[in-house]
Structures are given as C-alpha cells and as structure tokens.
Amino acid sequence: MDSSNSRAKTARKKAPSPRRDGREAALQFLYGNDIQGILDGSPEAIAAFWKLRDAKPAVREFATELIAGVMEHLSQIDSAIRNQLENFSFQRLTAVDRNILRLGAFEILHANYIPPQAAINEAIEIAKRFGSDDSARFVNGILDKILKR
C-alpha cells in the first residue's frame, strides 16, 4: 500500500539543473527553427524565443551560448553526424533527434569546458524526455561514434 510519505516523495521531483534547462531550451529553439525550415540564430530571433519561454538568467546565458555555437559550426556538426549514420539519411532523422544530436555534437567537438561523456549523458537524458522510445539509444550510439572518431 502506498503511504502518503512515499507519494509526497514521488510528487516532489527535483528541478532540472540550470545547464539541463539550458540544453532543453536550446533544443526547443533549434527544433522550432528546424520545423520552420530556417536557420536564424540572430539576437532578434533569440530575444523573440525568450519572450515565449521563461527562464532564469543563467539558463538563458547557457542556452544562448549553445545556440550560437551550434549555428556557428552547423555545417561541421551536420557533417560529423552524417558521417556516423549508417544506411540512414540525415533528412530522415526526426527534428527532435537531429537537434539533440546537434547539441551533443557541438559540446563534444567545440565546448572544451564540458567533458564529452557528460555531453553524451545529457543528450541521452534529453532524448528520453523529448524523443521517441528509441531516441536515447540512437543518440548515444551516434554521439559515441563522434567522440571516438
């Protein structure tokens, strides 16, 4: 039988860390761009995004840094992802998986202040939350290959 104490523990979920929240916000921004078929990481586009999504200053700063980094290195990031896809087209990736991979690949390839394994683990957790049932395993496999290359 479920006691009220155990129910209370289940109901109190730990808030995501500012970095996790920042990664999720960056994913949402990149996903929105991808769905609209645009690549706009301009300060105006980012400011418009923040009008729609409330976040603490540390979250905004980290997410904006991630967005800018992905946009700056997008062709190299997409190439790294494409090179690891076997018998699968880049365009067939779901928009969620594609942008989780972009964030993870950016952190592995360009964010020297983030340990690569931490970047992969974060991408897996975000894939579990936003992706399909197979997303976490798929994201893990592709990012692990990028790390090992």
Backbone bond lengths (Angstrom), bond angles and torsions (degrees), N, CA, C in turn:
res aa  C-N    CA-C-N  psi(-1)  N-CA   C-N-CA  omega(-1)  CA-C   N-CA-C  phi
1 M - - - 1.450 - - 1.524 108.76 -
2 D 1.309 116.52 141.90 1.459 123.13 -176.07 1.527 109.76 -85.86
3 S 1.302 116.82 119.42 1.464 120.21 178.35 1.516 110.03 -82.36
4 S 1.321 116.66 160.44 1.456 119.84 179.50 1.527 110.92 -65.19
5 N 1.342 117.08 -29.17 1.464 120.80 179.33 1.523 111.10 -66.29
6 S 1.326 117.81 -43.86 1.462 119.84 -179.89 1.525 111.17 -70.35
7 R 1.340 116.99 -33.47 1.467 120.40 175.93 1.519 110.46 -64.57
8 A 1.316 117.17 -39.81 1.464 120.88 179.71 1.526 110.69 -64.94
9 K 1.340 116.87 -39.30 1.459 120.07 178.12 1.516 110.65 -64.66
10 T 1.332 117.15 -38.66 1.451 121.58 179.32 1.523 110.40 -68.09
11 A 1.320 117.42 -38.27 1.454 121.48 -177.45 1.526 111.73 -70.22
12 R 1.329 117.49 -31.32 1.463 121.48 -179.65 1.518 110.11 -86.11
13 K 1.296 115.50 91.24 1.455 118.74 178.32 1.514 108.10 -90.44
14 K 1.301 114.75 143.41 1.449 121.19 178.86 1.531 109.17 -67.86
15 A 1.324 115.66 133.38 1.465 120.02 177.70 1.525 108.84 -67.32
16 P 1.326 116.70 146.80 1.457 118.16 179.27 1.527 110.21 -64.49
17 S 1.325 115.25 151.15 1.458 119.80 177.66 1.527 108.23 -66.20
18 P 1.333 117.57 159.46 1.464 119.05 177.40 1.533 112.25 -57.38
19 R 1.324 116.89 -34.97 1.473 118.91 179.22 1.523 111.11 -69.90
20 R 1.314 118.01 -42.56 1.474 120.14 177.37 1.525 109.65 -63.17
21 D 1.320 115.80 -44.79 1.458 119.77 179.06 1.532 110.12 -62.17
22 G 1.321 117.17 -38.21 1.455 121.07 177.28 1.516 112.27 -64.66
23 R 1.325 116.11 -41.34 1.471 119.97 177.58 1.530 110.63 -64.08
24 E 1.325 116.24 -41.37 1.457 120.15 179.74 1.529 110.56 -65.85
25 A 1.327 116.99 -39.50 1.463 120.44 177.56 1.527 110.23 -65.11
26 A 1.321 116.93 -43.24 1.463 120.56 177.99 1.527 109.94 -61.01
27 L 1.318 116.97 -42.13 1.463 120.65 177.15 1.526 110.20 -59.17
28 Q 1.315 117.01 -44.98 1.461 120.46 -178.83 1.529 111.10 -62.36
29 F 1.326 116.88 -41.24 1.463 120.42 177.66 1.528 110.72 -63.52
30 L 1.333 116.32 -50.23 1.468 120.75 -178.53 1.523 111.29 -62.79
31 Y 1.331 116.83 -40.73 1.464 121.82 177.82 1.527 110.28 -60.28
32 G 1.322 116.34 -45.77 1.469 120.26 179.39 1.517 111.77 -59.80
33 N 1.327 116.55 -43.48 1.460 120.97 176.68 1.525 110.68 -61.06
34 D 1.327 115.38 -46.51 1.465 121.49 -177.19 1.525 110.58 -60.96
35 I 1.299 117.22 -46.41 1.466 121.62 -178.89 1.530 111.18 -63.07
36 Q 1.340 115.88 -35.64 1.469 120.23 179.41 1.528 112.65 -81.24
37 G 1.348 116.01 -9.75 1.451 120.03 179.47 1.519 113.15 75.27
38 I 1.330 116.49 27.21 1.466 120.37 179.36 1.523 109.67 -122.92
39 L 1.308 115.05 159.08 1.459 121.54 174.04 1.520 106.72 -125.87
40 D 1.309 116.89 83.47 1.455 121.12 -175.57 1.517 109.86 -124.23
41 G 1.316 115.60 98.38 1.453 121.39 176.40 1.515 111.60 -103.40
42 S 1.322 116.14 23.83 1.462 120.75 -178.14 1.529 110.57 -65.38
43 P 1.325 116.36 156.30 1.469 119.26 176.75 1.533 112.53 -56.14
44 E 1.328 116.92 -34.21 1.470 120.40 179.58 1.536 110.98 -67.40
45 A 1.327 116.28 -42.31 1.471 120.01 179.41 1.524 110.74 -65.69
46 I 1.315 115.82 -40.41 1.470 119.79 179.14 1.527 110.06 -67.73
47 A 1.328 117.74 -41.08 1.471 121.03 177.82 1.527 110.66 -61.76
48 A 1.329 116.65 -40.42 1.470 120.29 178.03 1.530 110.49 -63.62
49 F 1.333 116.69 -38.84 1.464 120.82 177.48 1.526 110.57 -61.39
50 W 1.333 117.46 -44.15 1.460 120.56 -177.67 1.528 112.18 -68.36
51 K 1.313 118.01 -19.44 1.469 120.23 174.13 1.526 110.07 -70.19
52 L 1.335 116.06 -26.38 1.466 121.51 -178.63 1.524 113.56 -92.71
53 R 1.322 117.10 -22.03 1.467 121.20 -175.78 1.515 109.77 -127.51
54 D 1.307 115.40 116.78 1.455 120.84 178.85 1.526 109.37 -76.52
55 A 1.312 115.92 139.52 1.465 120.36 178.18 1.521 109.45 -160.56
56 K 1.308 114.92 153.50 1.459 121.10 176.29 1.530 109.40 -69.86
57 P 1.324 117.45 156.97 1.467 120.20 -178.38 1.535 114.22 -55.16
58 A 1.327 118.11 -40.41 1.475 120.57 179.94 1.525 110.76 -64.63
59 V 1.317 116.79 -36.74 1.468 121.60 178.61 1.529 109.31 -67.13
60 R 1.321 116.10 -46.31 1.467 120.70 179.25 1.523 111.12 -59.59
61 E 1.307 116.10 -44.78 1.464 120.52 -178.41 1.523 111.38 -61.85
62 F 1.347 116.36 -47.17 1.457 119.77 -178.90 1.525 111.08 -66.56
63 A 1.330 117.63 -44.21 1.466 121.12 -179.92 1.529 110.81 -62.22
64 T 1.321 116.22 -43.15 1.461 120.33 -179.89 1.524 110.68 -63.44
65 E 1.322 116.52 -38.27 1.472 121.48 176.21 1.533 110.66 -62.34
66 L 1.321 116.71 -43.87 1.465 120.98 178.85 1.529 111.06 -64.55
67 I 1.317 116.55 -45.50 1.462 121.00 -179.79 1.527 110.19 -59.51
68 A 1.326 116.23 -48.36 1.466 121.03 -179.51 1.522 110.54 -60.88
69 G 1.327 117.26 -41.72 1.459 120.98 179.65 1.510 112.80 -65.44
70 V 1.321 116.77 -43.28 1.470 120.04 178.18 1.517 109.67 -63.51
71 M 1.320 117.32 -45.52 1.470 120.46 -179.11 1.530 111.24 -62.92
72 E 1.317 116.90 -41.55 1.461 120.93 -178.32 1.526 112.26 -64.55
73 H 1.327 116.86 -36.35 1.463 121.60 -174.28 1.531 112.34 -111.34
74 L 1.328 117.13 20.43 1.465 121.13 -170.59 1.530 113.30 -56.39
75 S 1.311 118.49 -44.10 1.475 118.63 -176.78 1.527 110.53 -66.03
76 Q 1.324 118.13 -39.88 1.468 120.94 178.10 1.537 110.78 -67.82
77 I 1.327 116.65 -40.98 1.468 121.33 179.47 1.531 109.95 -63.38
78 D 1.332 116.46 -49.06 1.467 119.65 -179.47 1.527 111.09 -62.74
79 S 1.314 116.75 -36.90 1.467 120.47 177.34 1.528 110.88 -64.36
80 A 1.322 117.08 -42.30 1.472 121.00 178.46 1.527 110.66 -62.24
81 I 1.323 116.83 -39.61 1.473 120.51 178.66 1.531 109.47 -67.99
82 R 1.332 116.69 -48.34 1.473 120.82 179.95 1.528 111.54 -55.45
83 N 1.322 116.51 -41.07 1.465 121.04 -178.04 1.530 112.58 -64.35
84 Q 1.316 117.83 -18.82 1.463 120.85 -178.89 1.526 113.55 -100.77
85 L 1.307 116.89 -8.24 1.464 120.41 178.84 1.519 109.44 -79.93
86 E 1.300 116.49 125.66 1.460 121.72 178.59 1.527 108.91 -109.56
87 N 1.321 115.21 122.49 1.467 121.06 178.86 1.529 112.04 55.62
88 F 1.325 115.51 36.17 1.457 119.82 -177.74 1.519 107.97 -150.26
89 S 1.304 116.69 132.20 1.456 122.03 -179.27 1.525 110.98 -83.47
90 F 1.318 116.15 141.12 1.464 122.21 177.39 1.529 110.56 -56.60
91 Q 1.330 116.76 -39.53 1.463 121.24 -178.52 1.525 112.67 -69.73
92 R 1.332 117.43 -19.82 1.469 120.61 178.65 1.518 112.42 -80.79
93 L 1.323 117.78 -12.89 1.464 120.09 176.67 1.522 108.96 -62.25
94 T 1.321 116.70 143.76 1.457 118.00 173.19 1.525 108.08 -66.63
95 A 1.300 117.04 153.21 1.467 121.02 -179.75 1.526 110.86 -59.85
96 V 1.320 116.87 -35.66 1.469 120.12 179.12 1.528 109.82 -65.72
97 D 1.320 117.35 -51.95 1.465 120.61 -179.32 1.527 111.36 -61.68
98 R 1.320 116.80 -42.57 1.468 120.90 -179.25 1.539 110.52 -58.55
99 N 1.320 117.17 -41.80 1.455 120.01 -176.21 1.525 112.88 -82.33
100 I 1.308 118.08 -27.20 1.465 120.04 170.09 1.521 108.97 -65.17
101 L 1.325 116.35 -43.59 1.470 120.82 177.42 1.527 111.07 -62.32
102 R 1.307 117.31 -40.00 1.463 120.28 178.46 1.529 111.06 -61.43
103 L 1.315 116.18 -45.69 1.472 119.45 178.75 1.522 111.02 -62.37
104 G 1.327 116.39 -48.37 1.458 120.09 -179.39 1.511 112.32 -62.83
105 A 1.335 116.71 -42.65 1.465 120.20 179.23 1.525 110.89 -65.07
106 F 1.326 117.56 -39.20 1.465 119.87 176.68 1.526 110.09 -59.12
107 E 1.318 116.32 -47.49 1.461 119.40 -178.21 1.528 111.72 -64.14
108 I 1.315 117.70 -38.90 1.469 121.08 179.05 1.529 110.76 -67.77
109 L 1.322 116.74 -45.79 1.459 121.42 -171.68 1.529 114.55 -85.13
110 H 1.334 117.48 -28.55 1.463 118.98 -169.55 1.524 115.75 -129.58
111 A 1.296 119.22 -18.86 1.468 121.04 -176.81 1.527 109.01 -97.99
112 N 1.304 115.74 82.64 1.470 121.40 -175.45 1.524 113.32 -63.24
113 Y 1.302 117.94 -17.94 1.458 122.36 -179.29 1.526 112.82 -84.27
114 I 1.328 116.77 -2.22 1.470 121.57 178.56 1.521 108.22 -116.15
115 P 1.336 117.69 121.87 1.467 118.74 177.75 1.533 110.02 -59.76
116 P 1.332 117.34 133.49 1.470 119.99 -176.82 1.530 113.81 -54.90
117 Q 1.321 117.29 -39.46 1.469 118.62 -179.43 1.531 111.14 -66.73
118 A 1.324 116.50 -33.42 1.467 119.83 176.41 1.531 109.74 -65.98
119 A 1.327 116.59 -40.22 1.465 120.51 177.88 1.527 110.61 -61.54
120 I 1.316 116.84 -42.96 1.467 120.86 179.07 1.527 110.36 -64.68
121 N 1.317 116.71 -46.37 1.470 120.28 -179.92 1.530 111.41 -60.45
122 E 1.329 116.66 -41.57 1.467 119.95 178.27 1.527 110.47 -64.28
123 A 1.314 117.24 -42.72 1.460 121.01 179.31 1.531 110.58 -61.65
124 I 1.324 116.87 -39.89 1.468 120.95 178.38 1.525 110.20 -62.42
125 E 1.315 117.03 -46.42 1.470 120.63 -179.29 1.522 111.49 -63.50
126 I 1.322 116.91 -39.58 1.467 120.25 177.99 1.529 110.09 -68.07
127 A 1.329 117.05 -37.94 1.469 120.60 176.80 1.527 110.94 -63.36
128 K 1.325 117.48 -37.15 1.469 120.52 177.22 1.523 110.62 -62.54
129 R 1.324 116.22 -36.12 1.458 120.35 -176.82 1.523 112.69 -80.81
130 F 1.329 117.64 -42.24 1.459 120.84 -171.83 1.527 114.46 -106.67
131 G 1.320 118.10 -19.04 1.453 120.93 -174.40 1.516 113.26 -93.90
132 S 1.320 114.54 -168.63 1.464 121.77 178.12 1.531 109.48 -83.68
133 D 1.306 115.87 -177.78 1.467 120.67 -179.99 1.527 112.11 -61.64
134 D 1.325 117.23 -30.69 1.461 121.63 -177.62 1.525 113.81 -94.46
135 S 1.313 117.54 -6.27 1.461 121.08 -173.16 1.523 113.86 -60.05
136 A 1.314 117.55 -45.44 1.475 120.38 -175.34 1.527 110.93 -60.25
137 R 1.316 116.60 -45.99 1.463 120.32 -179.86 1.535 111.04 -66.12
138 F 1.324 116.06 -40.99 1.455 121.62 179.49 1.532 110.74 -64.00
139 V 1.317 117.31 -49.01 1.469 122.68 179.58 1.524 109.67 -60.08
140 N 1.315 116.96 -43.76 1.464 121.09 178.89 1.531 110.43 -58.43
141 G 1.312 117.37 -47.04 1.463 121.00 -177.86 1.518 112.85 -62.67
142 I 1.332 117.17 -45.25 1.467 120.78 -178.44 1.524 110.83 -68.08
143 L 1.320 117.57 -46.82 1.469 120.07 -178.67 1.522 111.46 -66.51
144 D 1.327 117.44 -35.44 1.465 120.39 176.92 1.531 109.97 -63.23
145 K 1.332 117.48 -40.80 1.466 121.17 177.62 1.534 110.90 -64.46
146 I 1.328 116.73 -40.15 1.468 120.27 178.28 1.519 109.85 -63.56
147 L 1.318 116.86 -42.07 1.466 120.97 179.59 1.526 111.04 -62.90
148 K 1.326 117.09 -40.62 1.466 121.02 -176.50 1.520 113.76 -77.32
149 R 1.321 117.72 -17.88 1.482 119.59 -176.16 1.486 111.87 -70.60
